């Protein structure tokens, strides 16, 4: 009998220990708590073309063709990384309000394929021609975190929200005022809004919790800068921006 009781106690010990180890430092019980995040992001453009997008680009004076006809325009995925802070406000056991201001360094890539490289300077162009937008963004995502019941030291969640992004890159990087029309840069709007949705998991350790998360973001407005007409913004009707972000949160 004593042996059976001892074996039963031994079998129940892991379950009792798991129940006792309610880790996380009590972070979920705080009305407001803070943390930090590291992010890897992949960004790409969704391009909507004008009906006449294939036509050769003609100079602003209407006299000189500067490119041959286009055969394709498309965005390429490009990596980036970010670091940020977490401000989490507890609404209830299953809802949080989260603000995660983040500094993101990323490149955005567009490809232009021509029938031949160019009319005026074929030696200066590759085909396809890649245009890069270098961005240093300060982002302010605000979202509602919807949490499942906690199971020992694990909890799943979903997050929905909006994000305001503003580019703080140096003006020198986008200054093309001395360049001829066919060498102008592709430029983006300085700021824009995005809609976001994410899925993640809260993993509780003894003094903190770590949350891996995958998030999808989609710009709500056209991000193309049209202040100056050039061969690279002229064929585009709308340019939307998409992000896939993998984050690790520590709170």
C-alpha positions in Angstrom: 0.0 0.0 0.0 2.8 2.4 0.9 4.5 1.6 -2.4 1.3 2.4 -4.4 0.9 5.7 -2.5 4.5 6.6 -3.2 4.1 5.8 -6.9 0.9 7.8 -7.1 2.6 10.8 -5.4 5.5 10.5 -7.9 3.2 10.5 -10.9 1.3 13.6 -9.6 4.5 15.5 -8.7 5.1 17.0 -12.3 1.4 18.2 -12.5 1.6 19.8 -9.0 5.0 21.4 -9.9 3.5 22.8 -13.2 0.6 24.2 -11.3 2.9 25.7 -8.7 5.2 27.3 -11.1 2.9 30.1 -12.1 5.8 32.1 -13.6 5.9 35.5 -15.3 6.7 37.7 -12.4 3.0 38.7 -12.1 3.2 40.8 -15.2 -0.3 40.0 -16.3 -1.7 41.3 -13.0 -0.3 44.8 -13.4 -2.6 47.6 -14.7 0.2 48.9 -16.9 3.5 47.2 -17.6 6.5 47.7 -20.0 8.8 45.7 -22.1 10.9 45.8 -25.3 11.0 44.0 -28.7 13.3 42.9 -31.5 11.8 42.5 -35.0 12.7 41.1 -38.3 10.5 42.4 -41.2 10.0 41.6 -44.9 8.4 44.4 -46.9 7.1 44.5 -50.4 5.0 46.7 -52.7 1.6 45.9 -54.2 1.5 47.8 -57.5 -1.6 49.0 -59.4 -0.6 50.1 -62.8 -2.0 52.8 -65.1 -3.8 51.6 -68.2 -1.0 53.0 -70.4 1.9 51.9 -68.1 3.7 50.1 -71.0 4.2 53.3 -73.1 7.7 54.8 -73.3 8.4 57.6 -70.9 8.6 61.0 -72.6 10.5 64.0 -71.1 8.6 66.8 -69.4 8.9 69.0 -72.5 7.1 66.3 -74.5 9.8 66.0 -77.0 12.3 63.3 -76.0 11.5 59.7 -75.2 13.7 58.6 -72.3 12.8 54.9 -72.0 11.7 52.1 -74.2 8.3 50.4 -73.5 7.9 48.6 -70.2 7.2 44.9 -70.1 6.8 44.5 -66.3 6.7 46.4 -63.0 6.7 44.6 -59.7 7.8 44.8 -56.1 10.4 42.5 -54.5 10.5 41.4 -50.9 13.3 43.0 -48.9 14.4 42.4 -45.3 14.7 44.8 -42.4 15.0 44.9 -38.6 13.6 47.0 -35.8 13.9 47.6 -32.1 11.2 49.0 -29.8 9.3 49.4 -26.6 6.1 47.9 -25.2 3.5 49.8 -23.2 0.7 47.3 -22.3 -2.5 48.3 -20.5 -4.6 45.6 -19.0 -8.3 45.9 -19.7 -9.5 42.5 -18.4 -8.2 38.9 -18.2 -8.7 38.5 -21.9 -8.1 42.0 -23.4 -5.1 44.3 -23.4 -4.4 47.6 -25.1 -0.9 47.7 -26.5 1.3 50.5 -27.9 4.7 49.4 -29.3 6.7 52.4 -30.6 9.4 51.0 -32.8 12.4 52.1 -34.9 12.6 50.2 -38.1 15.4 50.1 -40.7 14.3 48.7 -44.1 14.8 48.9 -47.8 11.9 48.7 -50.4 12.6 47.4 -53.9 10.9 47.9 -57.2 11.8 46.2 -60.5 11.3 47.7 -64.0 11.7 45.6 -67.1 12.0 47.3 -70.4 11.8 46.0 -74.0 15.4 47.3 -74.2 17.3 49.0 -71.3 16.7 52.7 -72.5 16.6 54.9 -75.5 19.1 57.6 -74.5 21.7 55.9 -72.3 21.6 52.1 -72.8 25.0 51.6 -71.1 23.8 53.2 -67.9 20.8 50.9 -67.3 20.5 47.3 -66.4 17.4 45.3 -67.4 15.5 44.7 -65.1 16.2 48.0 -63.5 16.0 48.0 -59.7 15.0 51.1 -57.7 15.6 51.1 -54.0 13.8 53.2 -51.4 15.9 53.4 -48.2 13.7 54.0 -45.1 14.3 54.6 -41.4 10.8 54.5 -39.9 9.4 55.4 -36.5 6.3 53.4 -36.1 3.4 53.7 -33.6 1.3 50.5 -33.6 -1.8 50.6 -31.4 -3.8 47.4 -31.0 -6.2 45.3 -29.0 -4.7 42.1 -27.8 -7.2 39.2 -27.4 -5.9 36.5 -25.1 -6.9 32.9 -24.5 -7.1 31.4 -21.0 -3.7 30.8 -19.5 -2.6 27.1 -19.4 0.2 26.8 -16.9 2.9 28.9 -18.5 1.4 29.3 -22.0 -1.2 31.6 -23.5 -2.1 32.2 -27.2 -3.4 35.5 -28.4 -4.5 37.5 -31.5 -4.0 41.2 -32.0 -5.8 43.7 -34.3 -4.9 47.4 -34.7 -3.6 50.3 -36.7 -0.2 51.8 -37.2 1.1 55.2 -38.0 4.5 55.3 -39.6 6.8 58.3 -40.3 10.1 58.3 -42.2 13.0 60.1 -40.5 15.7 59.2 -43.0 18.1 62.0 -43.9 17.0 64.3 -46.7 20.4 63.8 -48.3 19.5 60.2 -49.1 16.5 61.4 -51.2 17.9 64.6 -52.7 17.9 64.1 -56.5 17.5 67.8 -57.5 20.7 67.9 -59.5 19.9 64.6 -61.4 18.5 64.5 -64.9 14.9 63.3 -65.2 15.7 59.7 -66.1 18.0 59.3 -63.1 15.5 60.5 -60.5 14.7 58.4 -57.4 11.6 56.5 -56.7 10.2 58.2 -53.5 7.5 57.3 -50.9 5.3 59.5 -48.8 6.9 60.6 -45.6 4.1 59.1 -43.4 1.1 56.7 -43.8 -1.3 54.5 -41.9 -1.6 50.8 -41.9 -4.0 48.1 -40.7 -2.5 45.2 -38.8 -3.3 41.7 -37.6 -1.1 39.3 -35.6 -1.0 35.9 -33.9 1.4 35.1 -31.0 2.1 33.1 -27.9 2.9 34.3 -24.3 5.5 32.0 -22.8 6.0 32.5 -19.1 9.4 32.2 -17.4 10.3 32.7 -13.8 10.8 36.5 -13.8 9.4 37.6 -17.3 7.4 36.4 -20.3 8.6 36.1 -23.9 6.1 36.4 -26.8 7.0 35.3 -30.3 4.6 37.0 -32.8 3.9 37.0 -36.5 2.1 40.2 -37.8 0.8 41.2 -41.2 0.5 45.0 -42.1 -1.0 46.6 -45.1 -0.9 50.4 -45.8 -4.3 52.1 -45.9 -3.2 54.8 -48.4 -1.1 55.2 -51.5 2.6 55.6 -50.4 3.9 56.8 -53.7 5.3 60.4 -53.7 4.1 62.2 -56.9 5.6 65.6 -56.3 7.8 65.3 -59.3 7.0 63.3 -62.4 9.7 60.8 -63.5 10.0 57.4 -65.4 9.5 55.4 -62.2 6.4 56.9 -60.6 4.6 57.8 -63.9 3.4 54.3 -64.8 2.1 53.6 -61.3 -1.5 54.3 -60.4 -1.3 53.2 -56.7 1.6 51.8 -54.6 0.6 50.0 -51.4 3.1 48.6 -48.9 2.9 45.2 -47.2 4.9 44.0 -44.2 5.3 40.6 -42.6 7.0 41.0 -39.2 8.4 38.4 -36.8 8.8 39.8 -33.3 10.1 38.7 -30.0 8.6 40.6 -27.0 10.1 40.6 -23.5 7.9 41.9 -20.7 
